[in-house]
Amino acid sequence: MFRHTGKNRTFLHNLKLASLLSFVAGIVNVSGFFAVHQLTTNVTGHFAFFAEGLVKSEYSTAIYYLLFILSFFTGAFISGLFVETIIVRQKQYIYLLPIATEVGILLCVSLLDSRFIESHTVIISCVLLFAMGLQNSLVTNISNSVVRTTHLTGLFTDLGIELSQLFFYKLPEQQKKLKSSIKLRLAIIGFFFIGCILGGMSYTLIGIKSLLLAVCCLIISIMYDNIRFRVLSVKRKSHD
């Protein structure tokens, strides 16, 4: 699900990728909100608070929200640099460095003391937003802009449009394309919601260590992808 790019990607690749990373984003979303009382997977709301700070001349607050916005942007930018640098040399490993960086960030945050987190909420928010910027940029790159996993506003918009189009586009090819797209968007929304629920339940039990659930999911997915790739490579060689 990570290795295939361009024309080599199928609907199933995108469905697996969307399900996994939206689940991870859901965990980070709830765990981050419970820990630092900020949205840590997208920046839409932060723009409103940034503007409010400027209008009310609360410049310190405005700067905090500007930092949140820039952290997400920087994560997306760095992920793009990783992808473009690696794709020239070893295309099949374009996902490895961004995912490894995200895993490292989430792991480090999950091991922090709760008192440290409470006294450094701005830093923790920035770090988590950076990680989600990395993830969103990577999945957008890999899926040819078909999948985004860290926020749902655009997904619900697209879902509403496509559901309405089912009543007008009756050709079999059009129906098949619309239904595939709707299925993908429902998977993202569903797994994001499941991630939020499990992340919230985990947080009530183990605090910020709930992020370890996201870490485990990412590590297992990378291992699975590598094992599957090697098995398929061996099968191809045996047929040659």
URBEL-V882125 format. One record per residue. N is the residue number from 1. RES is the residue in one small letter. SS is DSSP state (H for helix, E for strand, - for the rest). NEAR is the number of other C-alpha atoms within 12 Angstrom. D_LAST is the distance of its C-alpha to the last C-alpha in whole Angstrom. Layout:
n:res:ss:near:d_last
N:RES:SS:NEAR:D_LAST
N:RES:SS:NEAR:D_LAST
This chain:
n:res:ss:near:d_last
1:m:-:33:24
2:f:-:42:25
3:r:-:34:22
4:h:-:27:21
5:t:-:28:24
6:g:H:21:25
7:k:H:12:23
8:n:H:17:21
9:r:-:22:23
10:t:-:22:24
11:f:H:28:27
12:l:H:20:26
13:h:H:27:25
14:n:H:38:29
15:l:H:33:30
16:k:H:29:29
17:l:H:42:30
18:a:H:42:33
19:s:H:36:34
20:l:H:40:33
21:l:H:50:35
22:s:H:43:38
23:f:H:40:39
24:v:H:48:39
25:a:H:53:41
26:g:H:41:43
27:i:H:48:44
28:v:H:58:45
29:n:H:45:47
30:v:H:38:49
31:s:H:43:49
32:g:H:43:50
33:f:H:30:53
34:f:H:31:54
35:a:H:39:54
36:v:H:31:55
37:h:-:18:57
38:q:-:30:55
39:l:-:38:52
40:t:-:42:49
41:t:-:47:46
42:n:-:43:47
43:v:-:33:50
44:t:H:24:52
45:g:H:20:55
46:h:H:30:55
47:f:H:23:56
48:a:H:17:59
49:f:H:28:60
50:f:H:27:60
51:a:H:22:62
52:e:H:20:64
53:g:H:20:65
54:l:H:19:65
55:v:H:13:68
56:k:-:13:70
57:s:-:14:70
58:e:-:16:68
59:y:H:17:66
60:s:H:17:65
61:t:H:23:63
62:a:H:23:62
63:i:H:22:60
64:y:H:28:58
65:y:H:35:57
66:l:H:31:56
67:l:H:28:54
68:f:H:39:52
69:i:H:36:51
70:l:H:26:50
71:s:H:32:48
72:f:H:35:46
73:f:H:29:46
74:t:H:27:45
75:g:H:34:42
76:a:H:32:40
77:f:H:25:41
78:i:H:29:40
79:s:H:37:36
80:g:H:28:36
81:l:H:22:36
82:f:H:30:34
83:v:H:34:31
84:e:H:23:32
85:t:H:18:32
86:i:H:19:29
87:i:H:24:27
88:v:-:13:27
89:r:-:12:25
90:q:-:16:23
91:k:H:20:23
92:q:H:24:21
93:y:H:29:24
94:i:-:31:27
95:y:-:42:28
96:l:H:31:29
97:l:H:28:32
98:p:H:39:34
99:i:H:41:33
100:a:H:28:34
101:t:H:29:37
102:e:H:42:38
103:v:H:33:37
104:g:H:25:39
105:i:H:31:42
106:l:H:42:42
107:l:H:29:42
108:c:H:22:45
109:v:H:36:47
110:s:H:33:47
111:l:-:21:48
112:l:-:24:51
113:d:-:18:55
114:s:H:21:56
115:r:H:14:59
116:f:H:18:57
117:i:H:27:56
118:e:H:19:59
119:s:H:15:60
120:h:-:20:57
121:t:H:27:56
122:v:H:30:56
123:i:H:24:54
124:i:H:38:52
125:s:H:43:51
126:c:H:36:50
127:v:H:39:47
128:l:H:51:46
129:l:H:45:46
130:f:H:39:44
131:a:H:48:42
132:m:H:51:42
133:g:H:40:42
134:l:H:45:38
135:q:H:53:37
136:n:H:42:38
137:s:H:40:37
138:l:H:45:33
139:v:H:42:33
140:t:H:29:34
141:n:H:34:32
142:i:H:39:29
143:s:-:33:30
144:n:-:21:31
145:s:-:18:35
146:v:-:32:34
147:v:-:40:35
148:r:-:43:38
149:t:-:49:39
150:t:-:49:42
151:h:-:35:44
152:l:-:29:45
153:t:H:19:48
154:g:H:20:45
155:l:H:30:43
156:f:H:21:46
157:t:H:15:47
158:d:H:24:44
159:l:H:26:44
160:g:H:19:47
161:i:H:19:47
162:e:H:27:44
163:l:H:24:45
164:s:H:17:48
165:q:H:21:46
166:l:-:23:45
167:f:-:15:48
168:f:-:14:48
169:y:-:18:44
170:k:-:15:44
171:l:-:13:41
172:p:H:12:38
173:e:H:12:35
174:q:H:17:38
175:q:H:20:39
176:k:H:18:35
177:k:H:20:35
178:l:H:27:38
179:k:H:24:37
180:s:H:24:34
181:s:H:30:36
182:i:H:31:39
183:k:H:27:37
184:l:H:35:35
185:r:H:39:39
186:l:H:28:40
187:a:H:33:37
188:i:H:39:38
189:i:H:35:42
190:g:H:28:41
191:f:H:31:39
192:f:H:35:42
193:f:H:29:45
194:i:H:27:43
195:g:H:36:43
196:c:H:33:46
197:i:H:24:48
198:l:H:29:46
199:g:H:37:46
200:g:H:29:50
201:m:H:22:50
202:s:H:25:49
203:y:H:29:51
204:t:H:17:54
205:l:H:13:53
206:i:H:22:51
207:g:H:29:52
208:i:H:40:50
209:k:H:33:48
210:s:H:38:46
211:l:H:45:44
212:l:H:32:42
213:l:H:34:41
214:a:H:42:39
215:v:H:35:38
216:c:H:27:36
217:c:H:29:35
218:l:H:36:33
219:i:H:26:32
220:i:H:19:30
221:s:H:28:29
222:i:H:28:27
223:m:H:19:26
224:y:H:19:24
225:d:H:25:23
226:n:H:21:21
227:i:H:14:20
228:r:H:18:19
229:f:H:20:17
230:r:H:16:15
231:v:H:14:15
232:l:H:14:12
233:s:H:14:11
234:v:H:13:10
235:k:H:12:9
236:r:H:11:6
237:k:H:10:5
238:s:H:9:6
239:h:H:8:4
240:d:-:7:0
